[in-house]
Every structure is written in structure tokens, then in C-alpha cells.
């Protein structure tokens, strides 16, 4: 299979809260992997079938949620979980900086092994 990703994905495997556009209540998801242009998330329940979505997600309890608009290039079900590939179509620079800082802080060993191995 040809690798089409432009950036490496950093394994995160972190539970996060997600707010979908038009819904006041949050739901839980697992951020499987992440980079500055997209991420893979999984849910216990299927999301509405949409080609794009607006959502906010919190990667920690101490900061505001990160707001994105994303395309959904793929989805799959595996062992009772629903996985979605999200390609960010809109994310502001300050949120992109926060994601970058999260990756550097929490994925340092992966970062180091990819670039200085």
C-alpha cells in the first residue's frame, strides 16, 4: 500500500471530549493518532455520515477546546469501535501551535526516533 501521508502520525491513544456542531453535549472519543493536518479518532457509536464536519475537541482539561473543520476521507468499524480519518480543512494558527506543543511534549520519544534515528 502506498503511503499518501505528507506528515508522520504520532500515536496518541488518548481519550478526549468532543463537541460536534449543533450539539451542546460532549461525547467521548479516543484520539488514536495525530499530526498537524489531521488525526484518526474512534468512537463507541457511529457518527452521522458526512463528508465534512465541524467539531471541537479537548486534549486536556486545562485549556479551551481546539476547533476544526475536517474532511472525512475514510471510516471503518473494527471490534465494536468506529474509526474516522479526519483531514483538517480549517484550524486556526493558535490551535495548530497548541497541537504542535502537545506533540512535542507528549510524543517526544516518537518524535526523536523519527527524526534522529
Secondary structure as UniProt FT lines:
FT   STRAND          10..20
FT   TURN            21..22
FT   STRAND          27..35
FT   TURN            36..37
FT   STRAND          38..43
FT   STRAND          52..58
FT   TURN            61..62
FT   STRAND          66..78
FT   TURN            79..80
FT   STRAND          81..91
FT   HELIX           93..106
FT   HELIX           108..116
//
